Amino acid sequence: MSAAPALPPLAPFHITGAEILHPAGAGTAPLGISGECLVAGTPGRAVNLAGWCVLPGIVDPHGDGFERHLAPRRGALRDVDSGLYAAEAELAANGITTATLAQFWSWEGGMRSPEFACAMLEALERVRPQVATDLRAQLRLEVGLVEDYPRVLEIVRQHGVRYLVFNDHLPHAALEKGKRPPRLTGQALKSGRSPEAHLALMQRLHEGRAQWPAALAPLIDALTDEGVALGSHDDATTADRDVWAARGVAISEFPETREAALAAQGPVVMGAPNVVRGGSHAGKISAADLVAEGLVSALASDYHYPAPRQAALALAPRMGLAAAWALVSSEPAQMLGLTDRGTLAPGLRADLTVIDRETGRVGATLAAGRITYLAGAAPAFLA
C-alpha cells in the first residue's frame, strides 16, 4: 500500500444496481467496500449506480503525459510539485488509480536530464502522501550513460523505484556515417549545450558502445536483487529482444515489429493511443493487431491519459469486456508485481473506475476507497 493520503477512505458502503466486472464475469451482484479494501457482503449504506458500469481501477504501466503539467511551455519548470498535483487530477479523471510516471535519465537534457530526474523523484516523494492515486516512478535509462550507472543504482534505492527500462535514442546510423543527426540544434538548445558540444557528446557515447555490455551486467544484477522490474524499449528485431532477455531484462516495452513481439518471452507492453488511433503514429506495428494475436500483456497510456480506457472499450466488442479491461488492470498489475489490485475481489484494494454504459465517460474514480474523481455519478455517492 502507498503512504496514507490526507483524505480518509469513505465510510463502509456497497454498490448496487450497476453492471460490475467481478472476477467471475460481469453481473449485478453488489460490491462491498470498507476502508481501503473490497469486502464480501453489503456493508454500510447502499450506493445505487444503476446505468453505470463498475470496473477495476486502471493500472497504467508507462506514461509521460505528466510532463506537460510540469512544463506547460518549454522551460516552465518552476514548480514540479504543482505539476504533479495537476497530473494526478488528470489521471483520476480518466479512471487511472495506479500510475507509472515514466521519467527519462538521458543525455538529451532538459526534462530528460539526470538533474531533472532527481528533482522529479524528490517532488514525487513530497506529493505522493497527499494524493490518493498511487503514483509510482519508472526510470528510462539511456544505456550509453555508462558512467552514470552507479548513481542510477543509488537513486533507485533512495527513491524506491521499482521499474526501470533501458532506452537507446542515439542516432547510431547518422553518427556511424559521420553525418549531422536531424533536429540537432533543437536538441542542443533543450539540453543547454551548443550544437557542437551536443554532437560531440553523442559521438563519444556512440563510440563507447563496446563498453555497454560489461557495464550493464552488474547493474542489471544489482537492480534484480533490489526487486526492480526491468524492460527494454522499442525492440525492433528478434535479435534485440533476445539480447535483452539473455541479460535478464524480461519486459518488452513498445516493440516496433511483430517479430520482436513474437520473440518476447516475458510481458509485452504496447501504447493504448496506438489502439485508439487504429495504428502507430510513427508507422510501426499496430497494437490492435498484436492484441488480436494474443501478443500483448498490457496497454499503457504512453502520452495520453484517456487512452487506456478508450482502448479497452474499443477492443471490448471484439474480445469481450473482461479480456479487454484486463489489459489495463489485472495484467499490468501482475506485470508490476502489484498483487493487491487489478480485479474486484474481496481483500484487494478498493480501486474502482465507474463509467457510463452508453458514453464510456468516467463518472467516478476511487483509489484505495477514496474518491479521486467525481462527476456524473456524484448524485449516487452524495445522496
ROSE-439723 format. One record per residue (C-alpha): chain; x, y, z. Coordinates in steps of 0.1 Angstrom, whole numbers. Each point is the difference from the previous one (the first is absolute). Last residue first. Example, Ala and Ser with C-alpha at 12.3 -4.5 7.8 and 13.67 -1.06 7.14 Angstrom:
(A, (137, -11, 71))
(A, (-14, -34, 7))
END
This chain:
(A, (-272, 110, -16))
(A, (36, 11, -7))
(A, (13, -32, -16))
(A, (-31, -6, -22))
(A, (-3, 37, -9))
(A, (37, 2, -9))
(A, (0, -27, -27))
(A, (3, 26, -28))
(A, (30, 17, 15))
(A, (22, -13, 28))
(A, (38, -5, -1))
(A, (24, -11, 27))
(A, (-25, -15, 23))
(A, (18, -21, 26))
(A, (-5, -38, 5))
(A, (35, -9, -9))
(A, (-4, 21, -32))
(A, (-35, 9, -11))
(A, (-9, 14, -34))
(A, (-34, 14, -9))
(A, (-22, 8, -31))
(A, (26, -8, -26))
(A, (-13, 2, -36))
(A, (-7, -32, -19))
(A, (-30, 16, -17))
(A, (-28, -25, 4))
(A, (11, -21, 30))
(A, (13, 31, 19))
(A, (31, -9, 18))
(A, (10, -7, 36))
(A, (37, -8, 5))
(A, (7, -17, 33))
(A, (30, -7, 22))
(A, (-11, -14, 33))
(A, (32, -18, 7))
(A, (-3, -38, 2))
(A, (-15, -20, 29))
(A, (-32, -9, -19))
(A, (5, -1, -38))
(A, (-6, 28, -25))
(A, (32, -6, -21))
(A, (32, 19, -6))
(A, (12, 5, 35))
(A, (19, -15, 30))
(A, (24, -22, -21))
(A, (19, 29, -13))
(A, (30, -18, -15))
(A, (4, 24, -29))
(A, (-10, -25, -26))
(A, (-29, -12, 22))
(A, (-13, 35, 2))
(A, (4, 5, -37))
(A, (-21, -31, -6))
(A, (-27, 7, 26))
(A, (-9, 35, -11))
(A, (6, 14, -35))
(A, (3, -32, -20))
(A, (-25, -16, 23))
(A, (-26, 25, -13))
(A, (1, -17, -35))
(A, (-3, -35, 14))
(A, (-29, 9, 23))
(A, (-18, 22, -26))
(A, (-1, -26, -28))
(A, (25, -6, -27))
(A, (-14, 18, -31))
(A, (-26, 22, 16))
(A, (24, 8, 29))
(A, (29, 13, -21))
(A, (-13, 35, -3))
(A, (-9, 1, 37))
(A, (35, -11, 9))
(A, (15, 26, -23))
(A, (-21, 28, 13))
(A, (8, -8, 37))
(A, (37, -4, -7))
(A, (0, 32, -23))
(A, (-14, 26, 24))
(A, (35, 6, 14))
(A, (17, 9, -32))
(A, (39, -3, -4))
(A, (6, -37, 6))
(A, (-33, -9, 16))
(A, (11, -36, 3))
(A, (-16, -33, -13))
(A, (10, -33, 16))
(A, (9, -36, -9))
(A, (-1, 3, -38))
(A, (8, -30, -23))
(A, (-35, -15, 0))
(A, (-2, 2, -38))
(A, (-29, 25, 1))
(A, (21, 20, 25))
(A, (28, 2, -25))
(A, (-23, 12, -27))
(A, (-14, 26, 24))
(A, (35, 12, 7))
(A, (6, 7, -36))
(A, (37, -3, -9))
(A, (20, 32, -9))
(A, (-10, 29, -22))
(A, (9, 27, 25))
(A, (-36, 8, 10))
(A, (-5, -37, 6))
(A, (-33, -14, -10))
(A, (-38, 2, 5))
(A, (3, 33, 19))
(A, (-16, -15, 31))
(A, (22, -31, -1))
(A, (32, 20, -5))
(A, (-11, 23, 27))
(A, (0, -30, 24))
(A, (37, -5, -4))
(A, (13, -35, 1))
(A, (16, -20, 29))
(A, (12, -36, -6))
(A, (6, -22, 30))
(A, (27, -27, -1))
(A, (12, -25, -27))
(A, (0, 27, -27))
(A, (10, -13, -34))
(A, (-35, 4, -14))
(A, (0, 36, 10))
(A, (34, 6, -18))
(A, (-13, -17, -31))
(A, (-32, 20, 1))
(A, (20, 31, -2))
(A, (6, 32, 20))
(A, (-1, -15, 35))
(A, (-16, 25, 24))
(A, (14, -13, 33))
(A, (14, -35, 0))
(A, (3, -11, 36))
(A, (24, -28, 10))
(A, (34, 16, 4))
(A, (22, -28, 13))
(A, (30, 7, -23))
(A, (-10, -29, -23))
(A, (-35, 16, -3))
(A, (17, 33, -11))
(A, (19, -18, -27))
(A, (-29, -21, -12))
(A, (-22, 31, -2))
(A, (24, 19, -23))
(A, (7, -32, -20))
(A, (-37, -4, -8))
(A, (0, 35, -14))
(A, (-11, 35, 8))
(A, (-2, 0, 38))
(A, (-13, 35, 8))
(A, (6, 1, 38))
(A, (16, -27, 21))
(A, (-14, -10, 34))
(A, (10, -7, 35))
(A, (-22, -4, 32))
(A, (21, 10, 30))
(A, (2, -25, 29))
(A, (31, 14, 14))
(A, (20, -31, -9))
(A, (-12, 5, -36))
(A, (13, 35, 1))
(A, (34, -12, 12))
(A, (2, -27, -26))
(A, (-10, 24, -27))
(A, (27, 25, 10))
(A, (26, -28, 2))
(A, (-8, -11, -36))
(A, (-5, 34, -15))
(A, (36, 11, 3))
(A, (14, -29, -19))
(A, (-27, 3, -27))
(A, (5, 38, -4))
(A, (37, 2, -6))
(A, (-1, -8, -37))
(A, (-25, 29, -5))
(A, (26, 26, 10))
(A, (2, 16, -35))
(A, (-37, 8, 1))
(A, (4, 17, 34))
(A, (29, 21, -12))
(A, (-18, 9, -32))
(A, (-31, 11, 19))
(A, (21, 22, 23))
(A, (18, 16, -29))
(A, (-34, 7, -17))
(A, (-12, 18, 31))
(A, (32, 20, 3))
(A, (-2, 11, -36))
(A, (-37, 8, 2))
(A, (7, 21, 31))
(A, (-13, -14, 32))
(A, (-29, 10, 22))
(A, (-17, -34, -6))
(A, (-31, 16, -16))
(A, (22, 21, -22))
(A, (20, -30, -11))
(A, (-31, -20, -8))
(A, (-12, 29, -22))
(A, (33, 3, -18))
(A, (4, -38, -6))
(A, (-35, -5, -15))
(A, (14, -25, -25))
(A, (34, -15, 7))
(A, (31, 16, -17))
(A, (17, -28, -19))
(A, (32, -18, 9))
(A, (-14, -32, -16))
(A, (-1, -19, 33))
(A, (-15, 31, 16))
(A, (-29, 0, -24))
(A, (-7, -37, 4))
(A, (5, 2, 38))
(A, (-26, 27, 7))
(A, (2, -5, 38))
(A, (-34, -6, 15))
(A, (10, -32, 18))
(A, (-24, -8, 28))
(A, (1, -24, 30))
(A, (-31, -2, 21))
(A, (-1, 2, 38))
(A, (-28, -9, 24))
(A, (0, -2, 38))
(A, (14, 34, 9))
(A, (3, 1, 38))
(A, (13, 36, 1))
(A, (34, -6, 16))
(A, (5, -34, -15))
(A, (-7, 10, -35))
(A, (20, 32, 5))
(A, (31, -20, 11))
(A, (-4, -24, -29))
(A, (-1, 30, -24))
(A, (31, 15, 16))
(A, (19, -32, -5))
(A, (-12, -2, -37))
(A, (8, 36, -8))
(A, (34, -7, -17))
(A, (-18, -25, -23))
(A, (-22, 28, -14))
(A, (-4, -19, -34))
(A, (-28, -21, 14))
(A, (-24, 29, 2))
(A, (-20, -8, 31))
(A, (-38, 4, 0))
(A, (-8, 1, 37))
(A, (-35, -10, 11))
(A, (-16, 18, 29))
(A, (-31, -8, 19))
(A, (-31, 20, 9))
(A, (-28, -18, 18))
(A, (-30, 23, -4))
(A, (-11, 11, 35))
(A, (20, 32, 2))
(A, (19, 17, 28))
(A, (25, -28, 8))
(A, (12, 0, -36))
(A, (7, 37, -4))
(A, (32, 3, 21))
(A, (16, -33, -13))
(A, (-10, 10, -36))
(A, (18, 33, 5))
(A, (32, -18, 8))
(A, (-5, -23, -30))
(A, (-5, 30, -23))
(A, (30, 18, 13))
(A, (22, -31, -5))
(A, (-13, -5, -35))
(A, (6, 37, -8))
(A, (37, -4, 9))
(A, (3, -32, -19))
(A, (-13, 18, -31))
(A, (-31, -9, -19))
(A, (-20, 31, 10))
(A, (28, 21, -16))
(A, (29, -22, -12))
(A, (3, -27, -27))
(A, (27, -18, 19))
(A, (-27, -20, 18))
(A, (-16, -10, 32))
(A, (-36, 1, -12))
(A, (-31, -1, 22))
(A, (-29, -23, -7))
(A, (-27, 7, 26))
(A, (-16, -33, 9))
(A, (-36, 7, 10))
(A, (-23, -21, 23))
(A, (-36, 12, 3))
(A, (-6, 10, -36))
(A, (-37, 7, -8))
(A, (6, 29, -24))
(A, (-9, 28, 24))
(A, (23, -16, 26))
(A, (30, 2, -24))
(A, (-9, 36, -8))
(A, (-1, 10, 37))
(A, (33, -18, 6))
(A, (16, 20, -28))
(A, (-11, 32, 17))
(A, (15, -11, 33))
(A, (32, -9, -19))
(A, (2, 34, -16))
(A, (-5, 17, 34))
(A, (29, -20, 14))
(A, (23, 8, -30))
(A, (-3, 37, 6))
(A, (24, 21, -21))
(A, (4, -21, -31))
(A, (-13, 23, -27))
(A, (29, -5, -24))
(A, (-21, -10, -30))
(A, (-37, 7, 8))
(A, (-24, -21, 20))
(A, (31, -14, 18))
(A, (-9, -22, 30))
(A, (-36, -4, -13))
(A, (12, -9, -35))
(A, (24, -25, 15))
(A, (-28, -19, 18))
(A, (-9, -16, -33))
(A, (31, -22, 3))
(A, (-18, -33, 5))
(A, (10, -36, 7))
(A, (-16, -28, 20))
(A, (-34, 16, 4))
(A, (-22, -20, 24))
(A, (-36, 9, -6))
(A, (-24, -5, 29))
(A, (-21, -32, -3))
(A, (-33, 6, -17))
(A, (-34, 13, 11))
(A, (-25, 6, -28))
(A, (-27, 26, 4))
(A, (-37, 1, -8))
(A, (-11, -8, 35))
(A, (27, 11, 24))
(A, (-19, -2, 33))
(A, (23, 5, 29))
(A, (-13, -21, 29))
(A, (10, 9, 36))
(A, (23, -19, 22))
(A, (14, -35, -9))
(A, (-16, -23, -26))
(A, (19, -33, -1))
(A, (35, -8, -8))
(A, (26, 27, 2))
(A, (20, 24, -23))
(A, (27, 18, 19))
(A, (12, 35, 10))
(A, (-27, 5, 27))
(A, (-29, -23, -7))
(A, (-14, -5, -35))
(A, (-26, -26, -10))
(A, (-10, -7, -36))
(A, (-36, -12, -6))
(A, (-8, -27, -26))
(A, (-10, 16, -33))
(A, (22, -20, -23))
(A, (31, 1, -21))
(A, (23, -30, 3))
(A, (15, -24, 26))
(A, (25, 26, 12))
(A, (-29, 25, 4))
(A, (-5, 27, -27))
(A, (-30, 18, 14))
(A, (-30, 11, -20))
(A, (-16, 24, 25))
(A, (-31, -3, 21))
(A, (18, -3, 33))
(A, (32, 13, 15))
(A, (9, -6, 37))
(A, (10, 24, 27))
(A, (25, 3, 29))
(A, (9, 36, 8))
(A, (22, 16, -27))
(A, (37, -2, 3))
(A, (19, 29, 16))
(A, (14, 29, -20))
(A, (35, 9, 13))
(A, (16, -28, -20))
(A, (13, -32, 17))
(A, (33, -11, -15))
(A, (-4, -25, -27))
(A, (-11, -36, 6))
END
